[in-house]
Amino acid sequence: LMLFVPTLFLVTLLISKKTFEDFMYQFKGTCYFTNGTQRVRLMARQIYNKEEILSFDSDVGVFVAVTKLRQSSAKSCNAQKDLLAEYQAHVDTLCRHNYYQTAFFTVQLRVEPMVTISPARTEPLNHHNLLICSVTNFYPQQVKVRWFWNKEEETSGVVSTPLIQNGDWTYKILVMLEVTPQPGDVYTCHLEHPSLQSPITVEWWALSESAQNKMLSGIGSFVPGLIFLGLGLVILTQIGPHSRGLVQ
């Protein structure tokens, strides 16, 4: 894990009464974490006009000149024991401190993904097609997506997009499988992610045209029945108090 702690200074130097020369001097600190805060490394860089000139690595404990012109600066900094101790202390006062301050909404943040399967084209069975497993709105970015065909893992014909950033810290990814579905085939998208207690599995069934018609017919019969049931409940609710009044 890397945590960036940049500080930027833009300095304008007066050369003469009529001439200004602009230059930019940056101090950039980057913290590297392994196993939480078990091992922490600080890289502090000094950058002049977008060119790195001097750096401090807490694993080494000294300043290193990136350009020849800064060798004297590195030697001067390394001669200052208090300065070296101050930079080394930033591992705790800056890196570890900021880690604990931000861990709740960074490294500990978990957002569960949404998973759907859809064919790329509307094709009859026995025709080549592409099944798309869409995994969206998840954090952190570590994710493992696998395809199964009739409970057997498929590794050939699998194509994946790179991780796509949504701009709100969450990610999405599309993992596609080339298929020629036969009646009764079951394709499964299997997803593992740190936010999940157990993997998510979503299935796509290859149905023949007659099976699809039967399913649609069943849905067509079920929906009107559900509507009439709802209307009946509404009517009973509306006349209920009056009925009780008549009994009394």
N, C-alpha and C positions, 0 to 999 in steps of 0.2 A: 504494500500500500504506500502511496506517495501523498504527502500533504504539502502543498505549495504555500509559502508565506512570502509573497513578493512585496517589496517596498520600492517605490519608484520616485526618483527625484529628477526634475527637469530644471536645469540651471542655465541662466542667461548671463554671459560674461560680457562686461563692458570693455571693449577694446579701445575705442576712442570716442570722442564726442558725437561722431556722426555714424559710426559703424558698430553693429551688434553681430556677435557670432554665437549661435546656439549650439549647445551640446547636451547630450543626455548621459547621465551617470546612474546606473541601476545597481541595487543590492538585491539579490534574489536568493532566498533560502528555500531548500527543498528537504523535507524529512521523509526518510524511508523506514517503513515499519515491517517487521517480521514477527508473526505470531503475536499480534497485538502490540504491546510495548516491550516484549521480551528482548528484542534487539532493535535498536534505533540508530540510524545513521543520519547525520546532518551534512548536507552539501551547501556551502555558502559561496555564492559567486558574485564577483564584481564585474560589471559590464559597462564598457564605454562606447557610446555610439553603436550599439547593437553587437559589439565584439567583446567576448569574454577576455579579461586581462589577468584576473587573479582569482584563485579559488582556495577554499578551506574545506578539507574532508575530515570529519571527526574520527574516522577510522585510522587516519594517518596522523592527525594531530598537529599539522603544520600548514602554513600557507604555501601554495605552489604558483609560480608565475606561468601563465599560459603563453605570454609573449615575452620576447627577450627584453623589451623595454621595461618590463615590470619585475625583472629579477632583483633589482635593488630594492623595490618595494617589498617583495616577498622576504628578502633577507632582513629588512628593517622590522617587519611585522613579527617574524620568528624570533627576533632578539627581545621582543617585549613579552615576558613570561605572563604578565597580568592579562595581556590581550589574548594570548593563546588559551589561558584558563577561562576567560570570559566566553570565548567562542565554543570551547569544549562544554562549558556549562549550559549552553543553549540546547544541548541534547535533552536536558531535563526541563529547563525553564521555558523553552519555546516548543520543542517537538512534543515531548510527553504531555506538557501542560495543555497544548492545543488539542492533542488527541483526546484527552479526557473531556475537554470542553465541547468537542464536536462529535464525539463517538455516537451519541444517541441518534443524531439525524444524518450520519454518514455511514460508518462501518457497521452499525447495528441496525440500520434501516432495512426493512424487508417489505416488499410489495409483491403480492401473489400474482402470477401471470394469468391471462385469459387464453384459452386454447380452442381453436376451431379447425375443422377440416372441410375443405371444399375442392371440387374438381376444377381444373383450369378451364375446361370446355364441357358443354353438354353433349356427351357422346353416348351412343348405345353401348351395351356390353360387347366384349370381344374386340373393341377398338382401342388403339393406343391413346392414353390420356396421361394427365399429370395431376396427382393429388397434392394439395398445398396444405401443410400444417402451419397455421398462423399462431405464433406465440407473441402476445402483446402485453405492454404495460407492466413490465416486471423490473425489479431491482433487488439485489445487485445484478451485475451483468453475467455472472457465471451461470450458465444454463447448459443442460445436456438433453438433446432431442434425438429420439430413435424411432425408426419405423418398424412395424411388425406386419407380416402378411400371414394370416391364418396361424397366429401365435409364434411364427418363426421370424427372427430378426432379419431385416433386409439391409444390406450394406451396399449393394450395387444399385445404380440408378438413383442414388440419393444426392441431391444438390441443395446447397444451403446458401442463403444470402449472408453477407457480413452482418454483424450486429448493427442495428440502426438506432441512433439516439433520437428520442422524441422531443428533447429540449426541456424536459421537466425532471431530469435524472433517470427516467424510466427508459427501457429499451424494448425493441421488438425484433423478431427474426422470422424468416420464412424458410421452412425446410420442406423440400419437394421430393416426391417419389414418382418415378416413371412406372406406370401400371398398364396392364391389359386385363381389366377385370373380367372374371367369369362369374356366372350366377352362384351366389352363396359365399363368395370371397369376403373376408373381413380384414380390413386394413386398420391398424391401430397406431396412433401417434402417442408415444410414451415420453413424458417430460419429467425431468428432475431439476429442482431448483432449491436454493437454501431457504426460501420462504415457506416451503411445503413440509408438512409432517410426513407425508407419503407422496409418491409420484402421482401425477395426473395422467390418466389414459383416456383418450377419446377415440371412438370407433367410427368407421365408415363402412357401411354394408353395400355390397354390390347386389342390387335387386333387379330381377328381370322385369320386363315391361308389365307382365301380368301381375307380378307381386306388387309393383308400384301402384297399379290400378286398384288392387284389392285394398292396399293401405289407404289410398286416397278415398276409396269408397267408404271404408270404415271411419275415417276422419269426417267425411261428409255426413255420415249418419250420427256421429257422436256430437258434432257441433250444434245442430239444431236441437237435439235432446238437452244439451247443456243450457241452451238459450231458454227453452221452455221451462226447465227446472228453475232457472234464475228468476224468470217472470213469476212463476208460481210462488216462490219464496217471498218476492216483493209484495204480491197480492195478499198473501197470508199475513205478512207483517202489517200491512195497511188496515186490514179489516179485523185484526186480532182484538184490539181494545173494545170495538163496538160489539163483537160477539160476546165477550165477557160481560159487558153491560147488560145485554139481553138476558143472559143466564141469571144474573143477579135479580 
